[in-house]
Amino acid sequence: MFYGKWLAFSRQTDRIVFVKYIDMLRDIDTELHRLESAMCLKRRLLAQLRSNSVAKVAQSARFTDERRSYYLREQYLSEYCLQELQAINDHIDLEVISLLGYAERETM
């Protein structure tokens, strides 16, 4: 429901842009270029993001290549049992996930 509302808002303005976390992990330059175009972001901010020179949030851990791999290889899925994944899938609005650029996947 939350994302459905934001999708509805996004149809009324060009000031809402959706970014998939996994896309940022896969190819940050392409995503930042897309955001730059969509949001007219300043090149200086993008240069800081690309170079990782933006100050780290005090409470966050350093994001390592190992952590990046954890997400890219979908290792986080192993932390859920089949019933938990099914419960999550049962609550997903397929139209919303499709509009956000995701696809339904079968649980294993």
Rosetta silent file (secondary structure, phi, psi, omega in degrees, C-alpha in Angstrom):
SEQUENCE: MFYGKWLAFSRQTDRIVFVKYIDMLRDIDTELHRLESAMCLKRRLLAQLRSNSVAKVAQSARFTDERRSYYLREQYLSEYCLQELQAINDHIDLEVISLLGYAERETM
SCORE:     score description
SCORE:     0.000 S_00000001
   1 L     0.000  -41.878 -179.256    0.000    0.000    0.000 S_00000001
   2 H   -57.976  -51.884 -179.157    2.839    2.414    0.880 S_00000001
   3 H   -68.376  -32.936  176.170    4.554    2.024   -2.499 S_00000001
   4 H   -59.801  -41.443  177.336    1.218    2.085   -4.275 S_00000001
   5 H   -63.872  -43.754  179.884    0.553    5.547   -2.827 S_00000001
   6 H   -66.951  -34.749  174.626    3.994    6.771   -3.921 S_00000001
   7 H   -63.125  -41.171  177.309    3.416    5.373   -7.406 S_00000001
   8 H   -63.301  -43.828  176.973    0.158    7.335   -7.542 S_00000001
   9 H   -59.949  -40.274 -175.759    1.970   10.490   -6.383 S_00000001
  10 H   -65.974  -22.809  177.711    4.667    9.942   -9.012 S_00000001
  11 L   -73.903  -16.197 -176.857    2.055   10.046  -11.775 S_00000001
  12 L   -98.740   -8.362 -175.968    1.225   13.616  -10.721 S_00000001
  13 L  -153.513  157.804  174.714    4.760   15.025  -10.684 S_00000001
  14 L   -98.952   12.895 -178.447    8.217   14.525  -12.114 S_00000001
  15 L   -94.009    5.041  177.035    9.749   15.180   -8.688 S_00000001
  16 L  -117.924  121.952  179.299    9.449   11.563   -7.554 S_00000001
  17 L  -128.693  132.608  178.794   11.967    9.072   -8.908 S_00000001
  18 L   -93.773  136.924  178.853   12.243    5.455   -7.813 S_00000001
  19 L  -127.186  126.212  176.673   15.690    3.929   -7.391 S_00000001
  20 L   -87.561  129.719 -179.744   16.228    0.232   -6.853 S_00000001
  21 H   -55.237  -42.183 -177.803   18.964   -0.501   -4.347 S_00000001
  22 H   -64.882  -33.739  176.920   20.154   -3.474   -6.380 S_00000001
  23 H   -66.936  -36.366  176.486   20.559   -1.257   -9.459 S_00000001
  24 H   -65.007  -39.095  178.642   22.760    1.088   -7.448 S_00000001
  25 H   -68.311  -38.077 -177.283   24.890   -1.879   -6.394 S_00000001
  26 H   -72.789  -43.318 -174.118   25.142   -3.237   -9.929 S_00000001
  27 L  -155.452   82.221 -175.122   25.958   -0.004  -11.753 S_00000001
  28 H   -63.479  -36.120 -178.247   26.080    3.164   -9.705 S_00000001
  29 H   -62.486  -44.585  178.965   27.308    5.344  -12.577 S_00000001
  30 H   -62.910  -44.975 -178.956   24.323    4.504  -14.783 S_00000001
  31 H   -66.069  -40.976  179.009   21.870    5.050  -11.926 S_00000001
  32 H   -66.859  -36.255  176.091   23.453    8.321  -10.877 S_00000001
  33 H   -64.058  -41.920  177.875   23.369    9.540  -14.474 S_00000001
  34 H   -61.948  -42.497  178.559   19.670    8.607  -14.639 S_00000001
  35 H   -67.280  -40.141  178.109   19.009   10.497  -11.403 S_00000001
  36 H   -57.122  -46.367 -179.634   21.024   13.455  -12.600 S_00000001
  37 H   -67.463  -45.938 -176.239   18.866   13.649  -15.721 S_00000001
  38 H   -69.865  -36.371 -173.100   15.574   13.015  -13.953 S_00000001
  39 H  -111.357    1.874 -178.500   16.182   15.290  -10.970 S_00000001
  40 L    54.609   44.091 -179.879   18.604   17.842  -12.425 S_00000001
  41 L   -69.635  151.243  178.497   21.094   17.011   -9.685 S_00000001
  42 L   -73.434  138.360 -178.716   24.245   19.046   -9.420 S_00000001
  43 H   -60.663  -31.059 -179.844   27.338   17.384  -10.844 S_00000001
  44 H   -62.278  -43.872  178.212   29.292   18.160   -7.664 S_00000001
  45 H   -62.696  -43.917  179.676   26.963   16.008   -5.550 S_00000001
  46 H   -63.813  -39.446  178.196   27.196   13.174   -8.058 S_00000001
  47 H   -62.255  -39.234  177.752   30.992   13.419   -8.071 S_00000001
  48 H   -65.091  -42.409  179.704   30.965   13.123   -4.264 S_00000001
  49 H   -64.625  -41.680 -179.571   28.694   10.091   -4.410 S_00000001
  50 H   -66.205  -35.687 -176.513   30.854    8.400   -7.041 S_00000001
  51 H   -90.301   -0.376 -178.435   34.048    9.016   -5.103 S_00000001
  52 L    60.612   28.040 -179.630   32.506    8.002   -1.758 S_00000001
  53 L   -90.454    1.297  175.368   33.668   11.307   -0.297 S_00000001
  54 L   -71.361  136.503 -177.637   30.291   11.997    1.272 S_00000001
  55 L   -58.026  136.620  179.366   30.621   11.776    5.044 S_00000001
  56 L   -69.173  140.544  174.929   29.602    8.400    6.435 S_00000001
  57 L   -65.458  132.708 -171.975   26.497    8.277    8.573 S_00000001
  58 L   -54.702  -35.838 -174.571   27.702    7.952   12.139 S_00000001
  59 L   -92.267   -2.012 -175.753   25.695    4.823   12.937 S_00000001
  60 L   -93.277  151.560  175.947   26.361    2.888    9.736 S_00000001
  61 L   -85.489  159.213  178.243   28.987    0.227    9.189 S_00000001
  62 L   -65.626  135.664 -179.323   31.448    0.441    6.323 S_00000001
  63 L   -88.551  112.137 -174.004   29.964   -1.047    3.158 S_00000001
  64 L   -99.002  168.152  174.457   32.421   -3.664    1.973 S_00000001
  65 H   -62.373  -34.274  177.537   32.784   -5.651   -1.251 S_00000001
  66 H   -62.675  -41.572  179.047   31.738   -8.681    0.767 S_00000001
  67 H   -67.332  -40.710  177.089   28.494   -6.928    1.753 S_00000001
  68 H   -57.935  -45.681  178.928   27.904   -5.867   -1.858 S_00000001
  69 H   -61.815  -38.128  178.446   28.312   -9.506   -2.915 S_00000001
  70 H   -54.320  -43.134  179.903   25.851  -10.556   -0.185 S_00000001
  71 H   -79.554  -44.275 -177.599   23.132   -8.521   -1.918 S_00000001
  72 H   -63.337  -33.992  179.134   24.138   -9.152   -5.527 S_00000001
  73 L   -91.813    4.746  177.646   24.182  -12.927   -4.980 S_00000001
  74 L    57.373   35.651 -179.615   20.930  -12.743   -2.992 S_00000001
  75 H   -67.418  -22.510  178.996   22.506  -14.464   -0.019 S_00000001
  76 H   -60.537  -25.413 -179.717   20.074  -12.674    2.293 S_00000001
  77 H   -63.125  -27.243 -179.212   17.354  -15.065    1.101 S_00000001
  78 H   -69.640  -11.145  179.246   19.019  -17.899    2.993 S_00000001
  79 H   -82.738   -5.120 -179.677   18.114  -16.134    6.246 S_00000001
  80 L  -114.544  143.246  173.297   14.434  -16.880    5.655 S_00000001
  81 L   -85.014  167.303 -176.710   12.677  -20.209    5.763 S_00000001
  82 H   -56.406  -41.226 -178.929   10.268  -21.195    2.990 S_00000001
  83 H   -65.354  -37.495  178.758    7.199  -20.303    5.069 S_00000001
  84 H   -66.981  -43.543  178.011    8.532  -16.815    5.795 S_00000001
  85 H   -63.211  -39.671  178.547    9.246  -16.157    2.130 S_00000001
  86 H   -65.159  -40.086  178.600    5.793  -17.414    1.215 S_00000001
  87 H   -62.849  -39.975  176.584    4.204  -15.132    3.824 S_00000001
  88 H   -63.147  -49.381 -179.241    6.076  -12.161    2.344 S_00000001
  89 H   -60.273  -34.279 -179.593    5.017  -13.114   -1.188 S_00000001
  90 H   -65.560  -20.252 -177.330    1.395  -13.485   -0.083 S_00000001
  91 L  -103.677    5.076 -177.733    1.358   -9.806    0.909 S_00000001
  92 L   -90.189  133.131  174.720    2.966   -8.395   -2.228 S_00000001
  93 L   -85.579  111.360 -174.383    0.853   -6.461   -4.708 S_00000001
  94 H   -62.208  -33.594  177.911    2.017   -7.830   -8.084 S_00000001
  95 H   -66.349  -43.060 -179.645    0.980   -4.696   -9.971 S_00000001
  96 H   -64.310  -46.714 -178.251    3.002   -2.479   -7.629 S_00000001
  97 H   -65.568  -32.764  177.148    6.145   -4.607   -7.810 S_00000001
  98 H   -65.749  -44.587  179.174    5.863   -4.692  -11.592 S_00000001
  99 H   -65.009  -26.481  177.690    5.572   -0.885  -11.774 S_00000001
 100 L   -85.214   -3.091  176.544    8.640   -0.621   -9.535 S_00000001
 101 L    94.675   16.986  178.304   10.603   -2.800  -11.944 S_00000001
 102 L  -108.099  166.015  176.868   10.520   -6.098  -10.093 S_00000001
 103 L  -130.394  149.177  176.896    9.120   -9.456  -11.092 S_00000001
 104 L   -67.432  139.196  176.000    7.450  -12.190   -9.080 S_00000001
 105 L  -127.061  145.390  178.197    9.692  -15.144   -8.337 S_00000001
 106 L   -71.051  143.986  172.290    8.760  -18.552   -7.114 S_00000001
 107 L   -78.012  149.085 -175.093    9.845  -19.512   -3.625 S_00000001
 108 L   -93.325    0.000    0.000   12.206  -22.462   -3.565 S_00000001
